[in-house]
Structures are given as structure tokens and as C-alpha cells.
Amino acid sequence: MSAPAPSSLAIVDAEPLPRQDEVLTPAALAFVAELHRRFTPRRDELLARRGERRAEIARTSTLDFLPGTAAIRADDSWKVAPAPAALNDRRVEITGPTDRKMTINALNSGAKVWLADFEDASAPTWENVVLGQLNLMDAYNRSIDFTDPRSGKSYALKPADELATVVTRPRGWHLDERHLQLDGTPVPGALVDFGLYFFHNAQRLIDLGKGPYFYLPKTESHLEARLWNDIFVFAQDYAGIPQGTVRATVLIETITAAYEMEEILYELRDHASGLNAGRWDYLFSIVKNFRDGGPKFVLPDRNAVTMTAPFMRAYTELLVRTCHKRGAHAIGGMAAFIPSRRDAEVNKVAFEKVKADKDREAHDGFDGSWVAHPDLVPIAMASFDAVLGEKPNQKERLREDVSVAAGDLIAIDTLHAKPTYEGLRNAVAVGIRYIEAWLRGMGAVAIFNLMEDAATAEISRSQIWQWINADVVFENGEHATAELAREVAAEELAAIRAETGDEAFAAGQWQEAHDLLLQVSLDQDYADFLTLPAYERLR
């Protein structure tokens, strides 16, 4: 008697989308189902391990490099695989979601790489998940175009040799995709995003002289990197393409991963292409992990924590040294400024700050950096051109002058800045505005001349939570309390109503955004991720 056929994926509670059958083919869904069967149990174990590690940090208020992997760090002989030609020069990378207009603009931007984002810059509506995949498929066969219905402006791709190389970012391990289920269990969003993209595009990208390249977000340990590596090995065998074709850049955006950078590269060494240094998610992770650690872990206003803060400098310099020691690219942080079409002086000041930031990264040894807007590409490009010249990267700069002790990475109290009342007000204002847009399906949102994504909302609500629970006293004498946060949120909601008008306010999801921000900022039980309760409200 033959074994029963394995169950197939079911599409649950989702309105049909135009052309979705081109993405959700039986063969593609069978591949995602196989990924789910093989790897979701390990994902679940690793998520449980995150909780255990968090509890240990709560008990000790410290972190250290892992004693059990000291031999890997001490062994100077191993390196990651050499970069493929399409990923050797990464001096400027642009980030953004995979909607149709952004896909064309990012590919045309002049940046070397486009981070095509299914994660923090994309609210995971069914439409964004499926049509984002379709847009990338259309881009690779050059059948993509877009006409803006409001302006009438048309967008089309430049010649192939002028387009950015795509590096796709799937969702983090903590997020499920409720619309794709196997025997009633949702598939992890990471496996949906990776699986559909890899299945449809791996061979097509190889034929174009590139490959299936990925950014891996929210990684917390080398064991999570090992899981990704095993997924890559399986997927390449499944598709019949050579091992090592997949390449992954890991975002070091959690404090625990900062202590395991070498181990993460080691686990992925046949598929690794670099590490990236982010800011907001990294600070969010510090608050999340050390929220019981007392006053020495209390962060000031987020905008006061620049990459030149001593503990951030330790993190970025260690990242450059680690990457170059192992032959990997070190990619710097985000320039999030959105140029104003009305205020040239605002642009002038912001462009000078962007230039200074990118000059610093290039001189520190980074091989590239991120921008959020095409107008920033030339500024960042000039900073790296000045240091790199004709070289594709500066991996030969080993930064052996850098020495970072375990305590340097969590020396938050080396900052002299303090939380301010205006910082609280800004966290509330940005948090409400971002969450409202996210609930309407927008993950990348221009707020106060900055392009914000989910990491912004995470650090905003985390700071509100931390300041209240640490009983911070602001410079104006007010105590950070739940009552004060509610008062500021009510004032901000009234200001938004006055700004937008009653009709537009009613058409938005402002009250729900206000309520959700307060829920995750004031609940005694700190939610691991804002996007988990937010996803329950996303329709």
C-alpha cells in the first residue's frame, strides 16, 4: 500500500488577487510546503530559545562572547566564500518595499544594490506579499511598467546593465503568514517570502548573471544562521542549482547577534556575503533584552543615540573588523532623510549630515551603506568613491587596531544625553503616525522628512515603555508615567484630527493606531514585537 500524499498548502481567508496564480502555482506551493514541513519545527525551537536567553539576561544583566565557540573565533584560517561579481561592489544600497513603482525606481536609482523588502518596510497584507513577488518576477523578465494614476507619469526600466542588483529581505522568524496554512498551521512568513522568491527566480537570476541573494533580518544567534544555511542547502538541491549560488547578508540588528558575528558568518560561510549594521532595531533589542537592568541601561531620545555613541562605535567597528577578517562585506546604516520639494534649506542641512555620516562609514572601513531615497544615492556614492576609487570594496582593511571588550557593547551609560519630554512627545507622534499607515498596508512611511519603517515604531514604543518603567524624570520636572503618555497621545490625536480634517481622520485608522501604541507601550508584559498584535488587526 502506497504512502498517502502529503497535505498541500491551503490559501485561507484571502480575497483572490489579479495574476496571483502566476505566483501561487501548485509547484511553488509544494516547495513552500516542503520547507514548512522540514524547517518550521526548528524555527519553533529557536523562538523558544530566544525566550530562555532573554530570561537569562534578565537574571544577570550582562552578555558575553560565547565560551563554547571560542575555537571558531580563534581559528584564523576560515573565510566566507568569495563574493559573486554581482555582489562585489556594494558601495551604495537603496532600500524599500516591492510595490510596482518602487521596484522600478529602486532598480533605476543608480545604487549598486536594492534591498527589496518584504520585512520592516512592508506591511504584510496578502496583496503586498503576493503582488510584491509578482513585481519582482515581472522586473526580471522586463515586463514591468507603471503609470501613476494621479500624475499620469510613466515609469519603465533602464537598460539591464544600469539596474541595481536585488537582495531580497524576507520577514523575520517571529512572523507567520496566516493566509497560507498546512493542516491548519500557518507557514512562517520567512519561508513564504524566501520560498516563493527562490522558486520563481533562482534560475532566472543565474541566467542574468546574478543569483538569489537575501538579507536575513532579526537574527539573534548563530543557531538561527545555521537554520538558514540548512534551508539554502536544501533549496539549491531541490532546484538543481549549484551549492553556494544563494548568498546571504545578515543584519546585526539585535544585541545578542552582536556577540556572535563570527559564528554567524561561520555557519553561513559557503553562502555568506556580509553583515549589516542597523540602528533602530539594534536599540530596540537593547531595550527589550535589558529592560530589567536598571538605570544604566536607560536610553536617551532615539535621535540622541548616533552611531558615534561609544557603545554604537564599538558595535560598528567590531562589525567591520569581523567582516574583513573573514572576507565578507561590511555594510553600514541607513540615511533615512526624504528631500523636501519645498524647503531648500532643510535639504542643505540634511544633505550635509548624510555626507558626514557616509564619510565616517567609508573612512571606518565599511564597504557600502544604505539610503532610503534616490536623491541620496549620489551623496553616498561620492563618500565611498572618495575612499574606494576604482576598487569594488576595502576588505583588505583588516582594522586590526580595533579591540572591543564584551562590556563595551552594552556600555549604555557612557552616553551623557538624557531622555527628554520632547523625546516622549516625538515617540508618541511618530508611533501613532507610523502604526496608522501600517494598518492601512503601508510599511515605508515618510514622517517629518524621514522614511520610517517598523523598526522606528519598535524603538518609539520601547522608549516609552522603558522610561515609564524606569520612572524617568524629564528635564521639565515631569515624571514618565502611563498617565503622562496617555495625555500626550490624546493631544497628538487631537492635533492629527485638526491637521487632516474630520473627514480624512474618520477615513483613517487613527484611533486604532493610538490604542495599539498605548497597549504595547503601557502593558506591564512587554510584547516581543509590535508587529505581532498589529498583524492581528491588519486586513
N, C-alpha and C positions, 0 to 999 in steps of 0.2 A: 504494500500500500504506500503510495507516494505521500510525502510530507505536504501539509496544507500550504498553500501560497501565503507569503507574508502579507499582513494587512497593508493597505495603501493609505496615503495621506488623504485626509478629508479637509475640504475648504468649508469653514464654519462661520456662519453669521456674517457673510460678506457679500455686498452687492456686486454683481458682475461688472467688470471694467472693460472698456474698449481694448481689444487686442490682448487681453490677459492670457488667452490660450497660447499665444506665442511664447510667453514666459513660463506658464504653469503647464508645460507639456507632461504627458504621462512619464516620459523618460526622466525629465528633470525632477519631477516629484518623487520618483522611485529613488533617485540618487539622494535627495534630501532625507527621505525616509530611512535609507540605509545609514546615513550619517547619524541620524537621531537614534536609531537602534544601537549603534556601536558606541557612541560617544556621550550621549546625554547622561547615562548613569555616572560617568566620571565627572562630568560637569557638576552634577548634583553633589557629589562627594567634595569637590573643591570649593563649592559655595559654602558647604557646612564647615569646611576647614577655615574659611575666612572668618566665620563667627568665632571659632575656637581661638584663632590668633588674636582677634580683637579683644576677647576676654582676657587673654594673657597680657596684652598691652595695658588694659585697664588695671590689672593687678600690679604691674611692675613700672608703668610709665616710662618705659625705655625700649629701645630696639638696638640690635647689634648685627654685624655681619654674621652669616651662618657658620658655626664651627664645623658642621658636617660636610660643608662643601669647600673648605679651605684649600684642599688639594687642587680643585679646579681653578681657583683664583691664583694659586702659586705656580701653576703649570704655564710657562710662557710659550709653549710650543704650538698650542692650538689657535687657529684663526677661523673666522667665518668664511664661507665661500666667496670667491671674488665677485664683485658686482657685475651684473649683466650690463651691456653697453647702454641700454635704455635707462638704467638707474645709476650710472656712474657720475653724472653731473646733476646735482640736485640743489643748485645754489639758491633757487627761489621756488617755493611751492605755494600754490594757492589752494584754499580750502573752500568747500561749500557743498550744499545739497545737490541731489541729482535730478532736480526738475529740468524741464526741457531747455529753458532759456539759460539757466546756469550752466548746464552741460556744454552748450555751445560757447558761451562767454569764457568759461574756465579753460576749455581746450584751446581757445584762441588767444588767451590772455598774455602770452609771451613768457609765462612761467615755465620752468622745466618740468614740473610735476603738478598734477591736480589731485588733491585728496578728495575723491568722490565719496561723499559722506552719507552713510545710512545710519550714523550714530548721532552724536550730540547736535549736529546742525540739521537734523531731520526728525520731525515728529513722526513716529511710526504708524501713521494711518495706513490702511490697506492700500489706498491709492498711491501713497509715497513709496511704499515697499515694492509694489508690483510695477508701477509705471516708471519708477526710478531705474529698475533693471531694464525695462524696455528701452528707455532713453540711451542707456549705455550700449545696448545691442545695436540700436539704430546708428549711434555715433561710429561704431567700429565698421559698419558696412556703408557708412556715409549716406544714409538715407534720412538723416535728421535735419530738420529746419524748424523755424519758429517765427510766427508773426505776432507781435504784441497787439492784443485786441484794442487796447486803449490808444496807443500812439500810432499803430499801423506800421511800426518799424519791423523790418525783417532781419532775421539772423541766420547765417549759414556758416559752415566750417571753412576754415582756411585750408591751404594745401597740407597734405599729411605731414610733411617734414617740418611744418611750423606749429604742430599741435603738441600740447603738453602730454607727457606720459601719465597714465592714470594709475593711481594707487587707491584701491577701494577700502573703505573702513566699515566693517560690519558692526552690528550692535555688540555691546558688552555682554559678558556671560550671564549677568543677572536678569536680563530681559527675555521674556518669552514672546512668541508670536501667536496670539490667541486664535487667529484665523486659519492656522494650519495645525491640524492635530492628528495624532496617530493613536487609535484606540482611546480617544478622549483626553489624551495628554498633549498639551501644547508643545510645539517644537521650539527649542531655544532660538531666539531671533538671530543670534550669531551664525547658527548653522543654516538658517533660511537665507540670510544675506550672502554668506560665503558660498553656499551650495548652488544657488541659482546663478550667481555671477560666474563661478568657476565652470559649472556645467555648460553654460551657453557660450562662454567667451575664451576659455583657455586655449583651445586650438586656434581660434580666430586671431588671438593676440600673438601667438607664436608665429603664425603666418605673416603678421605685420611687423615682425622683428622685435616684438616686445614679449610680454608674458603676463600671467595672472599674479599681480602684485597687491599686497594687502598692508594696511595699518591695523595693528591689534590694540584695541583700547582697554582701559580699566584693568590691565593685568596686575595681579597682586603678588604673584610668586613664580618661581621658575617651574613649579609643577604645572601651573596653568600654561606656561610656554611649551612644556613637554606635551600637553594635551593637543595644543595647536599643531605641533610638529607631527604628531601621530596622525592627525587629520589630514595634513598635507601629504604625508606618505601614502595614506590610503587613497586619497582623491587622485593623485597622479597615477597610481597603479590602475585605478578604476577607469580613468580616461585614456590610459595607454600613452601617457606622455612621460618624458624623462624625469627621474628624480632630480630635485634641485631647480626645476622650472619655476615653481612657486617661490616668491620672495616676500618676506615679511619685515616690516619696520614696527618695533614695539614702542608704544607710548609709555614712557616712565612718568606716569601721572598719579601714582599712588606712593605714599611714603614707604610702604613695605617693599615695593619693587625697587626703590632706590638703593636698598641694601642687597639686592640680588641681580644687579645689572649684568655682571659677568656670567652668572649662572643662567640667566635668561638667554643671553647670546649663545652660550654653550649648548643649551637644549635645542636651539633652533639653528645651530651653526651651518647646516647644509642649506638652510632656507633663509637665514637672517641677512638683512641688508642694512640695518641700523637701529638706532634708538632716537627717540624724540623727547625733548624737554618741554613740557607744558607748564602752565602756571595755575589757572583757576582750579582744575581738578586736583592738582597736587596739594594746594592749600586746603581744599575741601577734604581731602584724605587725611591731612594732618589733624584738622578739627575732629573728623569722625573717629580717628583712632586714639587721639589723646584728649578726648573731651572730659575725661575724669582726672586729668593730670594736674589740675590746679592752675594758679595764675601764670606760671612761667610758660604755659602753652597757649595763652590767650593772644590771638592775632589782633593787630590794629585794623583799621579800614583796609579793605582789599587793595585799593589804589595806592596805599602807602607801602605795600609789600612788593617792591620792584625786584627785578632779577639781580640787582646789586646788593640786596639784603644779604648779610653774611651767610645765613643758612641756605638761601637760594643760590648764592655763589658757590658754596660747597657742592651742592647738588649738580649744578650745570658743569662745573669744572671736572667733577668726578665722572660725569657722563661723557665728556669729550675724551678724557684720558682713557676710560674703559673702552669706548668705541675704537679709538685709534690703536690701542694696544692689540685689539682683536681684528683689525682690518675692516671695521664697519663704519658706516657714515654716522656722524653726529648731526642731528637736525635740531635747530633752535626753535624758539617760541613764536607766538602769534603777534603780528601787528594788526590790531582789530579796528583801527580807525577807518571811518567811512567819510570820504571827502564831501564837504558841503558844496552844493551848487550855488549857494548864496553868499557865503562868507569867506572871502579870500584870506583874511587874517587868521581865522580858525584853522584853515588848511596849512598856512605857512608855519604856525606854531606846531601843529601836529606832525607835519612832514619832517620838521627838524628833530622832533622826538623819535620818530620812526628811524630816521637816518642814524641818530646816535645809538639807538638800540641795536640796529643791524650792524653798524660799525663795530660795536662791542663784541657781538657774537662772532663776526668774521675774524677779529683780532684774537679772540679767545680760542679759536681753532675749530669752530663749527664749520661744517661743510655746506650748510644751507639753512634756510629759515622759512617761516610761514608768513603769508599775508592773507587778508580777508577780502581785498578789493583789487581789481585790475590796475587801478591808478597807483597802487603801492608797489607793483612789480618792478618798474624801473628804478625806484628808490632803493629797494632791497638788492636789486641786481647790481647797482653801482657799488654798493658797500662790499659785496662779495667779489665783484670784478676787480676792485682795487687791491684785494688781498690775493685772490687766486690767479688773476691774469688769465692765461690760456689753460692753466691746469684745471681738470674737472673737479678736484677736491683737494683737501690738505690733510689726508690721512697719514701722511708722513710726519706730521707734527704730533709727537707722542705725548706731549705735556707731562714729561716725567718730573717736572718741577711741582706738580700737584700732589699734595698729600692730605687726604681727608680722613679724619677720625670718625668713629661711629657717632659720637656726640655732636659733631659739627652739623650733621644733617637735621638735628632736632633742637638746635640752639635758638629757639624762637625768641628767647628773652635777650638776645643780642640786639634786637630792634628797639630803638628808643621811642618810636611812634606809639601812640595810644589810640584806643577806639574813641570815636567822636560821635556826638549826637547827629551831625550831618552824615556821618557814615551809616548810622542806623537808618536815617531817612532815605539815603540813596539805595541801601539794600532793599528796603521795602518798595521804593518806587520802581527799581529795575526788576525786582522779583515779580511784582504784580503784572507789569507790562510784558515781561517775557512769558510767564505762565499763560496769560490770556492768549497770546499769539500761538503758543504751543498747543493749547486746547483746540484751536482752530486749524491745526495741521501745519503750522509754520515752525520750523526748528532753528532757522537762522534769522535773526530779527535785529534791525537797526534801531538802537535805543541811545539817545543822547550822543549821536555821532560815533557810536561804536557798534560793530557787528557782534552780537551776543548769541551764545548757544546755551545748551542745557547746563554746561559747566558753570556759567555765570549764575544761573538760578541756584545751583547747588552751593556755591560759596556764599551767595547772598543769604539764603535761609540758614546756612550753617553758622554764619557770623551772628545772626540774630539769636539763634539758639544758644551759642556759646556765651555771648555777652550777658544774656539773661541768667543762665545757669552759673556764671562766674560772678554774678552780682556786680558787674562793672559800673563804675560811676563816671559819667561823661564830664567833659570839661565845663559844661554849663551847670554842673551840680546834680543833674537828673540821674537817677538810678535806672539801669536797664532792667525793665520788668515786663511781664506779659501785658500789664495794663498799658504801659507806655507804647509797646509795639502795636497794640490794638488801636490806640489813639492815633498814632502816626499812620497806620494803614487806613483808618476811616478818613483821615484828612486827605490822604493820597487818592483814595477812591473818589472823594468829592471833587478833587482837582481834575481828575481824569474826566469825570462827567461834565464839568464846566468846559474843559478843553475840547471834548469831542462833540458835545451836544447830546440832548436826551435821546434822540432817535438812534444815533450811532452807538451810544452807550448801551442802549437796550438790545441792539442787534449783536453786540459782542458778548463775551463771556467774562466780564469784568468781576462780577460778584463771585462767581465760582473761582476765579483766579485768586481773588483776595482771600476767600475762605481756605483755599488749599495752601496758600503761602502761610497763613497763620497756623493751620493744622500742623504742617511739618516744622514750623519754627517754634511752636509753643508746646507741642506734645512732650511729655516727660520722656517717653520712649522715642529716641531719635531714629527716624526712618533711615535705613541704609542708603536709599536712593529716592530722591523726589519723584523720579520718573515712574516708580512702581505705583504709588497711589494715583499719580497723574494719568497713567495709562488706563486705569480703570474708568476714568472719565472721558477718555479720548474716543470720539466717534466720527 
